[in-house]
C-alpha cells in the first residue's frame, strides 16, 4: 500500500474537523462528539483491526505516520489510543465501544484525554479490563485546558489478555509518535515565523543565533521521528527496551523543542489566541504521560545492567532486532 494514499485523506479529514477553533472549544468544555463522529465515520479507527474482523489489517509501523499527523494537529481526542484498543479488543473477540477509548497504564498517573473518553482499557498488571471512564472516578489534573485525568477507581468490565510488556510500552510508543508529529509542526511554525518576522529591516531568521536554534530544533525533530519509527517497528507487542528507547529520546527532546519554538516566536507565542501553545502544552503533557524520560531511562539501565551481555550486542538484540 502506498502510504500517501492512506495519509493524505487522513490529513485532509483532520484539517477539516480538528481546526484550532474546534480544539479550543473542546478544551473549554464544549461538545467533542461532532469531531469524534467525523473521525469515526472515516473508518480509520479500525486501521489496525484484522481484515477478518472488518478492519484494514495495518501494522503499528504503517499507521505511525497517521499518529504523527494527530500530534502535529493537536487533536484533542484519543484517536491513536482507540486504534490500539479496538485492535486488542477485536483480537480477543470482544466488541469495541462506539466512543473514544484511552489507555490507562497506572491508577496514579494522569491519562491524556480521559475527560473526553467514554471508556478506558485498564492495565491491572494481570489483564486488560475495558471499563467505563465514569466508573473509574475520573479526577482532573487542574492544569489549564488539559483534558487529562487520573483514573483511580477499580475497573469493572470485560477482560482480555495482557501483552507481555503490558499497555505501558505501546502507550509510550504512541506518545513518542505524537511528540514527533508535534515537534515537526513546531519546527515548521518557527521556521515560517523567523522568515516572516522583520526586525531592523530584515527577517529575524537571518540572524545567526536564530539559525543555530532552528538547526538544533530540526535535529531534535528528526531524532524524535527516527525514535518513533523505531518504537513502532515491532507492532503492538512492543519490547520494553524498544519502548524505552523511543520514549527517552522523544521525551527528552520535547521541552527543548517547545522552549525553542517559544524563543523564536517571542511574546506572541505565549498568547492564548496564538496556536503555538496548543502544541507546546501537549508536548509537555506527552513527555510525562506513560513515563517520562527519567522513568524509561531507569528501566533501560536496569535491563542493561541485569542482562550480563556485552553492551553493543545487548543494544543490537534488544532494540534493533
Wavefront OBJ file of the C-alpha trace (Angstrom):
o trace
v 0.000 0.000 0.000
v 1.199 3.488 -0.891
v 1.174 5.251 2.479
v 0.424 8.592 0.822
v -2.893 7.127 -0.307
v -3.669 6.494 3.354
v -2.067 9.593 4.888
v -3.391 12.267 2.550
v -7.137 11.643 3.132
v -6.481 11.267 6.859
v -4.713 14.624 6.991
v -7.471 16.292 4.957
v -10.062 14.927 7.349
v -8.139 16.128 10.417
v -7.602 19.580 8.933
v -11.356 19.847 8.336
v -12.589 18.673 11.750
v -9.747 19.492 14.172
v -9.353 23.179 13.442
v -7.718 25.368 16.107
v -11.152 26.843 16.891
v -12.648 23.369 17.327
v -9.729 22.305 19.544
v -10.192 25.359 21.751
v -13.916 24.648 22.025
v -13.277 21.090 23.223
v -10.659 22.279 25.716
v -13.155 24.811 27.059
v -15.613 22.031 27.856
v -17.571 22.074 24.617
v -19.130 19.051 22.988
v -16.468 16.853 21.393
v -18.872 14.340 19.873
v -19.242 16.041 16.491
v -15.469 15.897 15.977
v -15.382 12.283 17.138
v -18.263 11.250 14.899
v -16.457 12.628 11.846
v -13.271 10.744 12.743
v -15.178 7.526 13.495
v -17.132 7.760 10.235
v -13.854 7.893 8.285
v -13.102 4.268 9.182
v -9.552 4.998 10.338
v -10.255 3.811 13.889
v -10.177 0.218 12.610
v -6.949 0.669 10.662
v -5.130 -1.939 12.788
v -8.044 -4.328 13.220
v -7.504 -7.551 11.265
v -9.280 -7.821 7.934
v -11.316 -10.825 9.094
v -12.759 -8.601 11.802
v -13.653 -5.806 9.392
v -10.540 -3.665 9.639
v -7.662 -2.772 7.338
v -5.125 -5.070 8.995
v -2.352 -2.466 9.107
v 0.598 -2.662 11.465
v 1.597 -0.080 14.045
v 4.528 0.855 11.803
v 2.139 1.516 8.921
v -0.149 3.776 10.973
v 2.773 5.572 12.638
v 2.578 8.472 10.116
v -1.116 8.844 10.972
v -0.294 9.148 14.670
v 2.324 11.775 13.855
v -0.361 13.671 11.941
v -2.577 13.590 15.039
v 0.255 15.061 17.105
v 1.009 17.718 14.516
v -2.594 18.937 14.706
v -3.001 18.726 18.497
v -6.145 16.618 18.074
v -7.867 16.731 21.494
v -9.248 13.176 21.334
v -7.627 9.752 21.971
v -7.675 8.624 18.353
v -4.410 6.643 18.378
v -5.304 5.045 21.707
v -8.681 3.976 20.332
v -6.991 2.427 17.284
v -4.859 0.276 19.579
v -7.752 -0.577 21.887
v -10.002 -1.609 19.001
v -7.295 -3.937 17.653
v -6.733 -5.568 21.047
v -10.466 -5.988 21.608
v -11.031 -7.424 18.134
v -8.151 -9.883 18.578
v -9.786 -11.039 21.830
v -13.178 -11.433 20.157
v -14.753 -8.561 22.085
v -16.894 -5.784 20.646
v -15.428 -2.299 20.826
v -17.474 0.593 22.238
v -18.507 3.365 19.878
v -16.819 6.183 21.751
v -13.203 7.178 22.463
v -11.065 4.754 24.476
v -7.983 5.768 26.475
v -5.175 3.511 27.669
v -4.815 3.589 31.448
v -1.436 2.209 32.486
v -1.465 3.407 36.106
v -4.123 4.374 38.637
v -1.845 7.167 39.865
v -0.702 8.738 36.592
v -2.771 11.227 34.564
v -4.255 9.734 31.415
v -4.300 12.150 28.449
v -7.774 12.814 27.014
v -9.525 10.862 29.797
v -12.031 13.711 30.235
v -13.213 13.247 26.644
v -13.288 9.431 26.606
v -16.198 7.103 27.209
v -14.112 4.028 28.082
v -10.654 3.118 29.305
v -8.648 -0.012 28.635
v -7.050 -0.507 32.038
v -3.874 -2.493 32.621
v -4.315 -4.185 36.008
v -0.973 -5.976 35.839
v -2.693 -9.320 35.248
v -5.127 -8.495 32.443
v -6.644 -5.654 30.470
v -10.112 -4.535 31.533
v -12.459 -2.420 29.435
v -14.219 -0.078 31.849
v -16.391 2.990 31.599
v -14.421 6.117 32.450
v -17.274 7.451 34.587
v -16.993 4.363 36.822
v -13.268 4.962 37.420
v -13.810 8.168 39.433
v -12.005 10.466 36.980
v -10.160 13.339 38.654
v -8.987 16.260 36.543
v -5.365 17.349 36.928
v -6.209 21.025 37.325
v -3.822 22.032 34.559
v -5.388 24.803 32.485
v -7.111 23.449 29.347
v -5.777 19.933 29.975
v -8.114 17.054 29.141
v -6.097 14.562 31.193
v -7.408 12.921 34.345
v -6.325 10.389 36.937
v -8.498 7.246 36.949
v -8.104 5.756 40.444
v -11.261 3.602 40.509
v -11.278 -0.188 40.382
v -12.040 -1.283 36.793
v -15.096 -3.436 36.172
v -15.872 -4.882 32.753
v -14.830 -7.449 30.181
v -11.225 -8.651 30.454
v -8.784 -9.606 27.733
v -5.223 -10.944 27.650
v -2.443 -8.563 28.590
v 0.518 -8.076 26.214
v 3.823 -9.331 27.600
v 5.097 -5.814 28.300
v 1.634 -4.560 29.272
v -0.053 -1.480 27.893
v 2.597 0.949 29.073
v 5.101 0.013 26.376
v 2.743 0.528 23.445
v 1.257 3.629 25.102
v 4.761 5.086 25.419
v 5.345 4.492 21.712
v 2.081 6.290 20.904
v 3.290 9.289 22.948
v 6.608 9.164 21.114
v 4.793 9.294 17.766
v 2.610 12.185 18.931
v 5.669 14.105 20.158
v 7.388 13.519 16.810
v 4.388 14.968 14.976
v 4.109 17.937 17.302
v 7.832 18.648 17.048
v 7.644 18.637 13.249
v 4.773 21.124 13.229
v 6.580 23.382 15.721
v 9.677 23.367 13.527
v 7.563 24.426 10.553
v 5.861 27.183 12.548
v 9.139 28.513 13.966
v 10.842 28.487 10.565
v 7.923 30.295 8.924
v 7.778 32.913 11.695
v 11.531 33.502 11.507
v 11.174 34.171 7.795
v 8.159 36.474 8.143
v 9.064 38.472 11.261
v 11.120 41.520 10.325
v 13.245 43.487 12.779
v 15.703 46.243 11.911
v 14.878 45.849 8.251
v 15.487 42.140 7.807
v 13.824 38.809 8.766
v 14.918 37.565 12.175
v 15.693 34.228 10.516
v 18.822 35.771 9.041
v 20.322 36.166 12.490
v 22.970 33.535 13.129
v 21.716 32.834 16.653
v 18.226 32.026 15.375
v 19.582 29.927 12.545
v 21.509 27.886 15.094
v 18.378 27.494 17.229
v 16.314 26.350 14.257
v 19.039 23.906 13.241
v 19.063 22.324 16.718
v 15.250 22.158 16.652
v 15.422 20.323 13.339
v 17.981 17.879 14.747
v 15.696 17.120 17.699
v 12.696 16.760 15.415
v 14.475 14.230 13.184
v 15.702 12.313 16.235
v 12.113 12.156 17.512
v 10.838 10.871 14.183
v 13.513 8.165 13.958
v 12.847 7.117 17.561
v 9.090 6.975 16.959
v 9.533 4.908 13.808
v 11.854 2.562 15.672
v 9.371 2.214 18.532
v 6.542 1.335 16.151
v 8.600 -1.072 14.068
v 7.743 -4.216 16.042
v 3.963 -3.819 16.228
v 1.600 -3.752 19.213
v 3.674 -6.172 21.299
v 6.410 -3.587 21.839
v 9.526 -4.878 23.640
v 10.188 -2.829 26.745
v 13.695 -1.804 25.645
v 12.334 -0.540 22.336
v 9.594 1.476 24.046
v 12.164 2.898 26.445
v 14.444 3.977 23.613
v 11.601 5.727 21.789
v 10.211 7.443 24.878
v 13.552 8.553 26.334
v 14.561 10.177 23.049
v 11.279 11.976 22.403
v 10.518 12.986 25.990
v 13.994 14.453 26.419
v 13.623 16.459 23.208
v 10.085 17.710 23.897
v 10.948 20.547 26.338
v 13.869 21.699 24.175
v 11.711 21.890 21.060
v 8.910 23.672 22.934
v 11.298 26.175 24.518
v 12.995 26.943 21.202
v 9.656 27.436 19.459
v 8.648 29.977 22.093
v 12.028 31.677 21.955
v 11.719 32.177 18.195
v 8.156 33.494 18.454
v 8.750 35.768 21.411
v 5.790 37.293 23.249
v 3.183 36.322 20.672
v 3.974 32.651 21.213
v 2.619 32.599 24.753
v -0.622 34.375 23.908
v -3.754 32.262 24.164
v -5.075 33.318 20.776
v -1.913 32.132 19.003
v -1.845 28.438 18.021
v 1.680 27.707 19.238
v 0.580 26.953 22.790
v -1.860 24.293 21.579
v 1.175 22.232 20.594
v 3.731 23.153 23.236
v 1.316 22.368 26.088
v 0.759 18.935 24.605
v 4.457 18.250 24.175
v 4.922 18.772 27.911
v 1.922 16.551 28.703
v 3.016 13.767 26.333
v 6.540 13.979 27.726
v 5.288 12.862 31.154
v 2.448 10.579 30.040
v 3.109 6.845 30.482
v 6.543 7.552 31.930
v 8.975 10.424 31.487
v 12.465 10.068 30.074
v 13.736 9.516 33.624
v 11.327 6.633 34.233
v 12.187 4.857 30.986
v 15.922 5.562 31.278
v 15.907 3.830 34.674
v 14.157 0.787 33.212
v 16.522 0.707 30.263
v 19.568 0.979 32.521
v 18.322 -1.746 34.859
v 17.672 -4.055 31.908
v 21.158 -3.437 30.535
v 22.890 -3.981 33.886
v 20.910 -7.136 34.541
v 21.461 -8.639 31.119
v 25.017 -9.872 31.550
v 25.543 -9.253 27.833
v 28.159 -7.067 26.161
v 26.660 -3.614 25.754
v 26.831 -3.381 21.971
v 25.375 -6.853 21.494
v 22.621 -6.124 24.021
v 21.597 -2.978 22.157
v 21.555 -4.853 18.863
v 19.476 -7.714 20.209
v 17.108 -5.731 22.448
v 16.479 -2.614 20.398
v 17.337 -3.066 16.739
v 16.475 -6.699 16.073
l 1 2 3 4 5 6 7 8 9 10 11 12 13 14 15 16 17 18 19 20 21 22 23 24 25 26 27 28 29 30 31 32 33 34 35 36 37 38 39 40 41 42 43 44 45 46 47 48 49 50 51 52 53 54 55 56 57 58 59 60 61 62 63 64 65 66 67 68 69 70 71 72 73 74 75 76 77 78 79 80 81 82 83 84 85 86 87 88 89 90 91 92 93 94 95 96 97 98 99 100 101 102 103 104 105 106 107 108 109 110 111 112 113 114 115 116 117 118 119 120 121 122 123 124 125 126 127 128 129 130 131 132 133 134 135 136 137 138 139 140 141 142 143 144 145 146 147 148 149 150 151 152 153 154 155 156 157 158 159 160 161 162 163 164 165 166 167 168 169 170 171 172 173 174 175 176 177 178 179 180 181 182 183 184 185 186 187 188 189 190 191 192 193 194 195 196 197 198 199 200 201 202 203 204 205 206 207 208 209 210 211 212 213 214 215 216 217 218 219 220 221 222 223 224 225 226 227 228 229 230 231 232 233 234 235 236 237 238 239 240 241 242 243 244 245 246 247 248 249 250 251 252 253 254 255 256 257 258 259 260 261 262 263 264 265 266 267 268 269 270 271 272 273 274 275 276 277 278 279 280 281 282 283 284 285 286 287 288 289 290 291 292 293 294 295 296 297 298 299 300 301 302 303 304 305 306 307 308 309 310 311 312 313 314 315 316 317 318 319 320 321
